Amino acid sequence: MASDRVEIGSQVPGVIEQVMVERGDKVEAGQVVAQLRADLERVAVDLASAKASNDTAVRARQAKVAFAKRKLDRNVELAANHVVSANDLDSMRTDYDIAQREVEAAVAAHNEAQIELRKVKVDLEMRTIRSPFPGIITERKLTAGALVRDQPIVVIQRIDPLFVEVSLPVSLMNAVKPGTKARIDFDTPGVASVEAEVTLSDIVIDAPSDTFGARIVLPNPSGAIPAGSKCRAEFLAAQR
């Protein structure tokens, strides 16, 4: 059996723009399998990008701070010589402080624009449906133009590795454990026998049948072993 199976849907409701895969297609992890319509989200990304890249307000406030600082520095000595009144000097200090606060506000606004850009990019990416792992498309349930809410678009199964799930008599419980070798013979024509290892052995017994379960993992990088093939497992340790 396939080692993993997932019905892939969408995190957000929307209308399917395109389904890029068909039943039987191989896909890689992260590959795009479907795309929802995202016209508004693309516009939002463009607008947010423009705002996030515009630092004119920050630079203008910084120039204002620099001017206020130069003006204050020039007048400090004049105030010491009583050429400039203390009241005027205090006003200049206030202008300088206000200019600094305006820079902080402009920087904060620019940072918020950067965060907003990341948000709208996430909103756009959520409308791109990707495969979570490498596998085979086994079902295509929806097509372009369909409205997606909580239903799956495609079904993907991982066929490398494959799992062999077996039920064994309790008499083999001490012999069949993780790491135990087994030879797997297939009923499917043309599929050669392979040797693999047990990776999981239940420690809870099924009382009605007096059996326990075990899992054998079969590497299948070429996909030569069809998922769902009937097979028989012969445990080498149990033989010994």
Backbone as CSV, one residue per row, in Angstrom:
resi,resn,N_x,N_y,N_z,CA_x,CA_y,CA_z,C_x,C_y,C_z
1,MET,0.841,-1.186,0.000,0.000,0.000,0.000,0.884,1.246,0.000
2,ALA,0.304,2.356,-0.476,1.036,3.612,-0.463,1.355,4.004,0.972
3,SER,2.540,4.583,1.169,2.942,4.959,2.526,2.265,6.234,3.002
4,ASP,1.657,6.971,2.090,0.930,8.178,2.482,-0.104,8.481,1.409
5,ARG,-1.199,9.059,1.826,-2.263,9.450,0.896,-2.897,10.725,1.410
6,VAL,-3.073,11.692,0.535,-3.669,12.945,0.973,-4.610,13.464,-0.105
7,GLU,-5.742,13.960,0.345,-6.665,14.662,-0.536,-6.353,16.150,-0.426
8,ILE,-5.831,16.712,-1.500,-5.370,18.095,-1.463,-6.496,19.040,-1.863
9,GLY,-6.783,19.956,-0.963,-7.763,20.996,-1.236,-7.113,22.360,-1.154
10,SER,-7.914,23.355,-0.809,-7.420,24.722,-0.710,-7.654,25.248,0.695
11,GLN,-6.694,26.037,1.185,-6.844,26.662,2.498,-7.920,27.738,2.494
12,VAL,-8.200,28.270,1.317,-9.172,29.357,1.201,-10.176,29.004,0.113
13,PRO,-11.419,29.473,0.233,-12.388,29.235,-0.841,-12.038,30.053,-2.072
14,GLY,-12.427,29.550,-3.228,-12.168,30.285,-4.457,-12.556,29.476,-5.670
15,VAL,-12.319,30.071,-6.841,-12.631,29.422,-8.111,-11.329,28.922,-8.731
16,ILE,-11.337,27.667,-9.174,-10.129,27.085,-9.767,-9.850,27.739,-11.119
17,GLU,-8.635,28.237,-11.273,-8.199,28.818,-12.543,-7.627,27.740,-13.454
18,GLN,-6.867,26.806,-12.843,-6.249,25.747,-13.635,-5.848,24.588,-12.731
19,VAL,-6.025,23.367,-13.241,-5.470,22.169,-12.604,-4.367,21.670,-13.519
20,MET,-3.148,21.594,-13.006,-1.982,21.310,-13.850,-1.664,19.831,-14.001
21,VAL,-2.381,18.963,-13.315,-2.024,17.542,-13.326,-3.223,16.690,-13.709
22,GLU,-2.913,15.470,-14.135,-3.927,14.480,-14.471,-3.656,13.207,-13.689
23,ARG,-4.631,12.345,-13.640,-4.460,11.068,-12.957,-3.298,10.301,-13.595
24,GLY,-2.413,9.784,-12.734,-1.251,9.046,-13.211,0.008,9.874,-13.293
25,ASP,-0.101,11.189,-13.162,1.096,12.038,-13.222,1.939,11.886,-11.969
26,LYS,3.260,11.881,-12.165,4.180,11.931,-11.038,4.401,13.398,-10.648
27,VAL,4.447,13.662,-9.354,4.672,15.032,-8.878,5.785,15.024,-7.840
28,GLU,6.448,16.164,-7.716,7.487,16.342,-6.720,6.952,17.173,-5.561
29,ALA,7.639,17.118,-4.433,7.249,17.937,-3.286,7.337,19.410,-3.660
30,GLY,6.275,20.150,-3.389,6.248,21.573,-3.697,5.760,21.902,-5.091
31,GLN,5.556,20.899,-5.924,5.092,21.167,-7.288,3.668,21.709,-7.275
32,VAL,3.408,22.697,-8.129,2.076,23.281,-8.229,1.153,22.298,-8.948
33,VAL,0.042,21.952,-8.311,-0.915,21.038,-8.929,-2.197,21.755,-9.347
34,ALA,-2.470,22.913,-8.745,-3.667,23.680,-9.115,-3.477,25.133,-8.700
35,GLN,-4.216,26.004,-9.375,-4.142,27.432,-9.092,-5.552,28.002,-9.028
36,LEU,-5.848,28.717,-7.955,-7.118,29.426,-7.864,-6.985,30.796,-8.521
37,ARG,-8.121,31.362,-8.929,-8.097,32.730,-9.447,-7.621,33.661,-8.343
38,ALA,-6.737,34.574,-8.707,-6.123,35.431,-7.692,-5.848,36.828,-8.250
39,ASP,-6.782,37.351,-9.055,-6.581,38.661,-9.671,-6.438,39.764,-8.623
40,LEU,-7.349,39.775,-7.661,-7.308,40.822,-6.631,-6.056,40.691,-5.776
41,GLU,-5.668,39.456,-5.472,-4.488,39.241,-4.635,-3.215,39.707,-5.357
42,ARG,-3.146,39.500,-6.682,-1.973,39.968,-7.437,-1.913,41.492,-7.448
43,VAL,-3.065,42.137,-7.590,-3.098,43.601,-7.537,-2.666,44.089,-6.156
44,ALA,-3.141,43.400,-5.114,-2.769,43.783,-3.745,-1.259,43.661,-3.535
45,VAL,-0.641,42.625,-4.109,0.811,42.464,-3.997,1.530,43.604,-4.712
46,ASP,1.053,43.974,-5.904,1.677,45.072,-6.645,1.590,46.381,-5.860
47,LEU,0.421,46.646,-5.285,0.228,47.883,-4.522,1.105,47.883,-3.272
48,ALA,1.120,46.766,-2.558,1.926,46.685,-1.343,3.416,46.768,-1.664
49,SER,3.830,46.203,-2.809,5.240,46.286,-3.212,5.644,47.730,-3.460
50,ALA,4.753,48.478,-4.098,5.049,49.885,-4.364,5.200,50.665,-3.064
51,LYS,4.314,50.399,-2.114,4.384,51.104,-0.828,5.630,50.692,-0.044
52,ALA,5.936,49.406,-0.065,7.068,48.913,0.722,8.402,49.390,0.173
53,SER,8.467,49.626,-1.126,9.724,50.065,-1.731,9.897,51.583,-1.710
54,ASN,8.867,52.302,-1.302,8.912,53.764,-1.294,9.358,54.258,0.078
55,ASP,10.600,54.714,0.166,11.124,55.239,1.429,11.293,56.765,1.375
56,THR,10.538,57.403,0.466,10.640,58.860,0.313,10.297,59.584,1.606
57,ALA,9.239,59.135,2.283,8.817,59.800,3.514,9.897,59.702,4.584
58,VAL,10.552,58.553,4.679,11.612,58.380,5.674,12.772,59.314,5.367
59,ARG,13.190,59.361,4.108,14.335,60.201,3.748,14.017,61.686,3.928
60,ALA,12.766,62.063,3.641,12.381,63.471,3.827,12.416,63.856,5.307
61,ARG,11.934,62.953,6.165,11.955,63.239,7.606,13.398,63.267,8.132
62,GLN,14.235,62.413,7.612,15.645,62.407,8.031,16.339,63.707,7.624
63,ALA,16.024,64.208,6.426,16.596,65.482,5.988,16.120,66.623,6.884
64,LYS,14.855,66.542,7.307,14.311,67.568,8.205,15.019,67.531,9.559
65,VAL,15.317,66.326,10.044,16.041,66.189,11.310,17.440,66.782,11.184
66,ALA,18.117,66.447,10.084,19.468,66.962,9.888,19.486,68.484,9.846
67,PHE,18.482,69.075,9.166,18.412,70.541,9.102,18.155,71.130,10.482
68,ALA,17.205,70.513,11.224,16.891,71.021,12.559,18.088,70.917,13.485
69,LYS,18.882,69.848,13.335,20.078,69.683,14.164,21.126,70.752,13.835
70,ARG,21.352,71.006,12.544,22.318,72.032,12.159,21.883,73.409,12.667
71,LYS,20.594,73.680,12.544,20.073,74.974,12.992,20.246,75.133,14.497
72,LEU,19.962,74.058,15.233,20.103,74.113,16.688,21.565,74.309,17.073
73,ASP,22.466,73.545,16.424,23.887,73.661,16.752,24.408,75.074,16.498
74,ARG,23.964,75.702,15.399,24.429,77.055,15.087,23.978,78.081,16.123
75,ASN,22.809,77.823,16.704,22.224,78.832,17.584,22.549,78.622,19.057
76,VAL,23.099,77.461,19.413,23.453,77.230,20.812,24.503,78.251,21.265
77,GLU,25.538,78.443,20.448,26.584,79.405,20.826,26.053,80.835,20.807
78,LEU,25.171,81.128,19.849,24.587,82.466,19.796,23.739,82.740,21.028
79,ALA,23.054,81.709,21.504,22.238,81.877,22.701,23.114,82.107,23.915
80,ALA,24.303,81.458,23.930,25.229,81.661,25.044,25.736,83.102,25.089
81,ASN,25.815,83.720,23.925,26.257,85.116,23.851,25.079,86.094,23.853
82,HIS,23.893,85.541,24.145,22.669,86.333,24.257,22.275,86.994,22.942
83,VAL,22.717,86.399,21.818,22.283,86.908,20.509,20.921,86.321,20.150
84,VAL,20.712,85.093,20.599,19.428,84.417,20.397,18.799,84.208,21.759
85,SER,17.505,84.451,21.826,16.817,84.333,23.110,16.668,82.878,23.519
86,ALA,16.546,82.681,24.821,16.333,81.324,25.345,15.045,80.731,24.799
87,ASN,14.055,81.563,24.598,12.765,81.096,24.073,12.913,80.575,22.642
88,ASP,13.703,81.311,21.824,13.923,80.861,20.445,14.722,79.564,20.414
89,LEU,15.721,79.476,21.301,16.519,78.249,21.350,15.665,77.057,21.774
90,ASP,14.773,77.280,22.739,13.870,76.210,23.182,12.952,75.776,22.049
91,SER,12.514,76.721,21.241,11.664,76.403,20.096,12.417,75.541,19.082
92,MET,13.708,75.871,18.893,14.519,75.078,17.964,14.721,73.654,18.474
93,ARG,14.949,73.530,19.788,15.094,72.187,20.372,13.798,71.383,20.182
94,THR,12.678,72.066,20.366,11.386,71.402,20.190,11.203,70.954,18.744
95,ASP,11.579,71.827,17.790,11.482,71.452,16.376,12.350,70.237,16.066
96,TYR,13.531,70.208,16.676,14.441,69.075,16.461,13.846,67.784,17.035
97,ASP,13.291,67.862,18.245,12.669,66.682,18.862,11.482,66.196,18.038
98,ILE,10.661,67.155,17.569,9.499,66.774,16.759,9.947,66.093,15.463
99,ALA,11.004,66.631,14.851,11.521,66.045,13.611,12.007,64.621,13.841
100,GLN,12.638,64.372,14.987,13.080,63.013,15.303,11.891,62.058,15.443
101,ARG,10.830,62.541,16.132,9.647,61.703,16.284,8.997,61.421,14.919
102,GLU,9.063,62.392,14.018,8.488,62.192,12.683,9.262,61.135,11.917
103,VAL,10.585,61.099,12.108,11.385,60.041,11.483,10.971,58.679,12.017
104,GLU,10.804,58.577,13.333,10.389,57.315,13.934,9.039,56.859,13.394
105,ALA,8.114,57.823,13.248,6.788,57.487,12.720,6.881,57.031,11.263
106,ALA,7.737,57.705,10.464,7.895,57.332,9.061,8.523,55.950,8.930
107,VAL,9.521,55.658,9.778,10.152,54.337,9.761,9.138,53.259,10.159
108,ALA,8.328,53.556,11.177,7.313,52.587,11.605,6.310,52.320,10.483
109,ALA,5.903,53.385,9.789,4.961,53.220,8.677,5.583,52.396,7.552
110,HIS,6.876,52.632,7.298,7.563,51.864,6.258,7.674,50.395,6.659
111,ASN,7.947,50.128,7.935,8.003,48.744,8.412,6.641,48.073,8.294
112,GLU,5.581,48.810,8.598,4.227,48.261,8.452,3.942,47.922,6.994
113,ALA,4.453,48.757,6.081,4.265,48.461,4.660,4.981,47.169,4.276
114,GLN,6.161,46.936,4.862,6.886,45.687,4.599,6.092,44.482,5.112
115,ILE,5.507,44.643,6.298,4.704,43.548,6.868,3.466,43.309,6.024
116,GLU,2.827,44.375,5.572,1.642,44.241,4.720,1.994,43.532,3.418
117,LEU,3.176,43.803,2.882,3.609,43.120,1.662,3.744,41.628,1.906
118,ARG,4.346,41.248,3.030,4.473,39.820,3.346,3.105,39.176,3.491
119,LYS,2.173,39.906,4.091,0.821,39.363,4.297,0.120,39.097,2.966
120,VAL,0.155,40.074,2.059,-0.558,39.887,0.796,0.131,38.832,-0.066
121,LYS,1.448,38.683,0.099,2.142,37.599,-0.614,1.691,36.241,-0.105
122,VAL,1.484,36.139,1.227,0.959,34.894,1.795,-0.453,34.642,1.274
123,ASP,-1.276,35.702,1.227,-2.637,35.557,0.690,-2.607,35.041,-0.745
124,LEU,-1.672,35.553,-1.535,-1.560,35.109,-2.928,-1.071,33.666,-2.993
125,GLU,-0.063,33.334,-2.174,0.492,31.983,-2.202,-0.533,30.937,-1.770
126,MET,-1.448,31.315,-0.882,-2.469,30.370,-0.421,-3.392,29.938,-1.551
127,ARG,-3.399,30.654,-2.646,-4.228,30.301,-3.797,-3.467,29.464,-4.823
128,THR,-2.231,29.130,-4.471,-1.438,28.204,-5.277,-1.367,26.885,-4.531
129,ILE,-1.896,25.831,-5.113,-2.006,24.529,-4.444,-0.804,23.679,-4.842
130,ARG,-0.041,23.225,-3.846,1.183,22.471,-4.102,1.107,21.075,-3.487
131,SER,1.886,20.176,-4.059,1.979,18.823,-3.508,2.841,18.837,-2.250
132,PRO,2.381,18.210,-1.164,3.185,18.201,0.068,4.329,17.206,0.047
133,PHE,4.302,16.254,-0.886,5.365,15.244,-0.960,5.401,14.672,-2.380
134,PRO,6.503,13.997,-2.733,6.551,13.368,-4.057,5.611,12.171,-4.113
135,GLY,4.944,11.993,-5.234,4.015,10.873,-5.333,3.350,10.820,-6.693
136,ILE,2.207,10.144,-6.720,1.434,9.929,-7.938,0.034,10.505,-7.742
137,ILE,-0.473,11.205,-8.749,-1.871,11.659,-8.731,-2.753,10.455,-9.015
138,THR,-3.595,10.096,-8.067,-4.475,8.937,-8.264,-5.922,9.343,-8.563
139,GLU,-6.270,10.579,-8.269,-7.608,11.068,-8.597,-7.545,12.563,-8.877
140,ARG,-8.299,12.990,-9.870,-8.519,14.423,-10.113,-10.010,14.664,-9.963
141,LYS,-10.390,15.369,-8.914,-11.790,15.487,-8.556,-12.460,16.748,-9.101
142,LEU,-11.699,17.818,-9.333,-12.266,19.080,-9.795,-11.491,19.592,-10.992
143,THR,-12.079,20.535,-11.702,-11.431,21.103,-12.879,-11.594,22.613,-12.867
144,ALA,-11.030,23.269,-13.878,-11.075,24.730,-13.952,-12.519,25.229,-13.960
145,GLY,-12.745,26.300,-13.204,-14.081,26.883,-13.113,-14.875,26.415,-11.916
146,ALA,-14.432,25.342,-11.278,-15.151,24.814,-10.120,-14.898,25.693,-8.893
147,LEU,-15.931,25.808,-8.068,-15.816,26.547,-6.818,-15.313,25.603,-5.733
148,VAL,-14.221,25.990,-5.078,-13.624,25.170,-4.020,-13.975,25.774,-2.671
149,ARG,-14.445,24.936,-1.787,-14.665,25.360,-0.396,-13.909,24.413,0.528
150,ASP,-14.459,23.223,0.741,-13.771,22.275,1.618,-13.604,20.910,0.960
151,GLN,-13.803,20.834,-0.357,-13.667,19.566,-1.051,-12.277,19.442,-1.670
152,PRO,-11.788,18.203,-1.854,-10.453,18.012,-2.436,-10.437,18.296,-3.930
153,ILE,-9.273,18.719,-4.420,-9.081,18.956,-5.849,-8.446,17.731,-6.495
154,VAL,-7.383,17.221,-5.874,-6.723,16.011,-6.373,-6.358,15.132,-5.175
155,VAL,-6.079,13.866,-5.468,-5.594,12.918,-4.461,-4.194,12.484,-4.857
156,ILE,-3.267,12.555,-3.917,-1.882,12.166,-4.161,-1.507,11.034,-3.214
157,GLN,-0.816,10.027,-3.752,-0.314,8.937,-2.925,1.194,8.839,-3.068
158,ARG,1.861,8.613,-1.936,3.317,8.414,-1.939,3.601,6.930,-2.179
159,ILE,4.368,6.644,-3.219,4.647,5.234,-3.550,6.106,4.866,-3.304
160,ASP,6.867,5.776,-2.740,8.237,5.465,-2.336,8.491,6.102,-0.973
161,PRO,8.529,5.297,0.088,8.432,3.832,0.065,6.972,3.365,0.071
162,LEU,6.810,2.044,-0.052,5.517,1.396,0.140,5.489,0.732,1.509
163,PHE,4.283,0.556,2.034,4.098,-0.151,3.296,3.451,-1.512,3.029
164,VAL,3.967,-2.529,3.695,3.301,-3.834,3.750,2.796,-4.006,5.171
165,GLU,1.482,-4.032,5.329,0.866,-4.201,6.643,0.406,-5.655,6.776
166,VAL,0.896,-6.348,7.812,0.566,-7.764,7.989,0.014,-8.008,9.393
167,SER,-0.847,-9.018,9.496,-1.332,-9.497,10.791,-0.696,-10.856,11.050
168,LEU,-0.085,-10.997,12.215,0.685,-12.193,12.523,0.171,-12.857,13.789
169,PRO,0.336,-14.168,13.896,-0.068,-14.861,15.115,0.818,-14.440,16.291
170,VAL,0.253,-14.475,17.468,0.963,-14.043,18.674,2.230,-14.862,18.892
171,SER,2.265,-16.083,18.374,3.448,-16.939,18.552,4.701,-16.337,17.934
172,LEU,4.534,-15.357,17.001,5.691,-14.732,16.356,6.065,-13.393,16.991
173,MET,5.419,-13.046,18.080,5.603,-11.703,18.635,7.043,-11.460,19.071
174,ASN,7.697,-12.469,19.593,9.080,-12.285,20.034,10.077,-12.378,18.884
175,ALA,9.645,-12.918,17.751,10.546,-13.112,16.616,10.496,-11.954,15.626
176,VAL,9.318,-11.319,15.502,9.140,-10.247,14.512,9.101,-8.909,15.233
177,LYS,10.204,-8.170,15.085,10.338,-6.862,15.728,10.970,-5.899,14.743
178,PRO,11.001,-4.601,15.069,11.679,-3.659,14.170,13.113,-4.095,13.896
179,GLY,13.457,-4.114,12.616,14.771,-4.579,12.191,14.764,-5.987,11.648
180,THR,13.689,-6.751,11.902,13.588,-8.119,11.389,13.520,-8.099,9.862
181,LYS,14.279,-8.960,9.206,14.278,-9.059,7.757,13.108,-9.912,7.281
182,ALA,12.579,-9.559,6.117,11.500,-10.343,5.518,11.658,-10.345,4.008
183,ARG,11.268,-11.462,3.381,11.243,-11.543,1.924,9.794,-11.373,1.483
184,ILE,9.590,-10.465,0.531,8.248,-10.174,0.047,8.109,-10.731,-1.355
185,ASP,7.129,-11.614,-1.542,6.803,-12.179,-2.859,5.483,-11.578,-3.325
186,PHE,5.432,-11.177,-4.591,4.268,-10.475,-5.128,3.465,-11.358,-6.068
187,ASP,2.141,-11.163,-6.046,1.262,-11.853,-6.988,1.232,-11.137,-8.336
188,THR,1.638,-9.887,-8.356,1.615,-9.109,-9.598,2.676,-9.633,-10.562
189,PRO,2.303,-9.998,-11.786,3.278,-10.535,-12.750,4.397,-9.536,-13.024
190,GLY,5.612,-10.060,-13.112,6.754,-9.239,-13.471,7.398,-8.492,-12.327
191,VAL,6.862,-8.606,-11.123,7.445,-7.909,-9.974,8.278,-8.910,-9.180
192,ALA,9.576,-8.656,-9.100,10.483,-9.586,-8.444,10.361,-9.505,-6.929
193,SER,10.722,-10.601,-6.274,10.734,-10.623,-4.806,11.802,-9.656,-4.291
194,VAL,11.532,-9.077,-3.130,12.496,-8.153,-2.528,12.635,-8.481,-1.053
195,GLU,13.736,-8.041,-0.487,13.958,-8.204,0.938,13.860,-6.834,1.595
196,ALA,13.182,-6.772,2.712,12.983,-5.493,3.396,12.960,-5.727,4.895
197,GLU,12.779,-4.642,5.660,12.818,-4.718,7.117,11.492,-4.303,7.741
198,VAL,11.208,-4.919,8.866,10.085,-4.480,9.695,10.491,-3.171,10.376
199,THR,9.609,-2.189,10.326,9.886,-0.913,10.994,8.955,-0.667,12.173
200,LEU,7.864,-1.413,12.235,6.891,-1.209,13.310,6.269,-2.548,13.675
201,SER,6.206,-2.808,14.977,5.578,-4.043,15.459,4.687,-3.689,16.642
202,ASP,3.401,-3.991,16.510,2.451,-3.619,17.566,2.771,-4.357,18.868
203,ILE,2.539,-3.672,19.966,2.699,-4.313,21.266,1.340,-4.585,21.919
204,VAL,0.284,-4.302,21.146,-1.082,-4.588,21.613,-1.644,-5.707,20.741
205,ILE,-2.187,-6.721,21.359,-2.727,-7.884,20.649,-4.201,-7.669,20.348
206,ASP,-4.615,-8.096,19.146,-6.031,-8.095,18.801,-6.646,-9.366,19.394
207,ALA,-7.386,-9.205,20.472,-7.868,-10.362,21.230,-8.759,-11.300,20.423
208,PRO,-9.736,-10.797,19.636,-10.609,-11.742,18.914,-9.852,-12.663,17.961
209,SER,-8.806,-12.140,17.289,-8.079,-12.956,16.318,-6.787,-13.520,16.877
210,ASP,-6.387,-13.048,18.069,-5.135,-13.477,18.698,-3.942,-13.199,17.766
211,THR,-3.948,-11.989,17.173,-2.875,-11.588,16.263,-2.361,-10.202,16.656
212,PHE,-1.237,-9.842,16.059,-0.713,-8.488,16.214,-0.275,-7.990,14.841
213,GLY,-0.139,-6.686,14.697,0.203,-6.104,13.410,1.671,-5.740,13.316
214,ALA,2.195,-5.773,12.089,3.566,-5.346,11.821,3.590,-4.613,10.479
215,ARG,4.552,-3.743,10.347,4.706,-2.975,9.105,6.100,-3.197,8.529
216,ILE,6.140,-3.484,7.244,7.395,-3.623,6.506,7.463,-2.470,5.510
217,VAL,8.618,-1.829,5.446,8.795,-0.710,4.524,9.590,-1.172,3.313
218,LEU,9.003,-0.933,2.116,9.640,-1.331,0.866,10.113,-0.096,0.110
219,PRO,11.404,0.114,-0.012,11.871,1.200,-0.889,11.393,0.941,-2.316
220,ASN,10.930,2.010,-2.982,10.374,1.849,-4.328,10.731,3.072,-5.186
221,PRO,12.039,3.397,-5.282,12.426,4.641,-5.961,12.048,4.689,-7.425
222,SER,12.031,3.543,-8.104,11.699,3.533,-9.531,10.215,3.367,-9.788
223,GLY,9.452,3.064,-8.723,8.020,2.840,-8.903,7.704,1.514,-9.557
224,ALA,8.659,0.573,-9.524,8.456,-0.716,-10.193,7.413,-1.571,-9.488
225,ILE,7.229,-1.346,-8.181,6.242,-2.128,-7.435,4.943,-1.324,-7.384
226,PRO,3.877,-1.803,-8.011,2.616,-1.057,-7.987,2.023,-1.043,-6.573
227,ALA,1.596,0.129,-6.133,0.926,0.216,-4.836,-0.367,-0.586,-4.879
228,GLY,-0.646,-1.289,-3.796,-1.856,-2.111,-3.726,-1.656,-3.539,-4.188
229,SER,-0.416,-3.887,-4.578,-0.158,-5.263,-5.026,-0.352,-6.253,-3.878
230,LYS,-0.959,-7.390,-4.184,-1.055,-8.448,-3.191,0.309,-9.116,-3.052
231,CYS,0.647,-9.478,-1.827,1.975,-10.056,-1.606,1.952,-10.981,-0.387
232,ARG,3.046,-11.701,-0.213,3.221,-12.576,0.930,4.547,-12.224,1.584
233,ALA,4.577,-12.246,2.887,5.795,-11.914,3.626,6.314,-13.156,4.336
234,GLU,7.599,-13.416,4.174,8.244,-14.537,4.847,9.341,-13.963,5.739
235,PHE,9.192,-14.157,7.046,10.117,-13.550,7.998,11.290,-14.487,8.248
236,LEU,12.459,-14.000,7.955,13.658,-14.844,8.029,13.982,-15.226,9.466
237,ALA,13.801,-14.267,10.393,14.070,-14.570,11.800,13.101,-15.604,12.323
238,ALA,11.867,-15.539,11.860,10.855,-16.499,12.323,11.219,-17.905,11.828
239,GLN,11.822,-17.979,10.609,12.235,-19.269,10.103,13.321,-19.881,10.984
240,ARG,14.307,-19.012,11.341,15.383,-19.526,12.164,14.879,-19.957,13.531
